[in-house]
Amino acid sequence: MKRALILGAVLPLLASCESKGRRPYDNNDLQLVTAYTAKDACSCLFVMERDEAFCHAFVQASPAVARLRIDTEKKVVRSTALLLWGASARFVDSRQGCVLEE
């Protein structure tokens, strides 16, 4: 009897967890890595005011697939991976920090 009650409570819960369709980030790991790298590098450089060598080491993932391009004049960091994925982050101000660009 207890087993039937537990099974009756667990089965609807498991059924509600079933994924309908594709997940929004399904197979987009490189897009996430580039966005993370761009935003964190921007924050490291322009919010924390660290040097480029420190920030490159700070955001390096393993394996190192993302490449950085830094425009210190415009305060923009662009990250790319395998020529197909990329993201940019720009410094807004000291209160908002860096934001990802669309």
Secondary structure, 3 states (H helix, E strand, C coil): CHHHHHHHHHHHHHHHCCCCCCCCCCCCHHHHHHHHHHHHHHHHHHHCCCCHHHHHHHHCCCCCCEEEEEECCCCEEEEEECCCEEEEEEEEECCCEEEECC
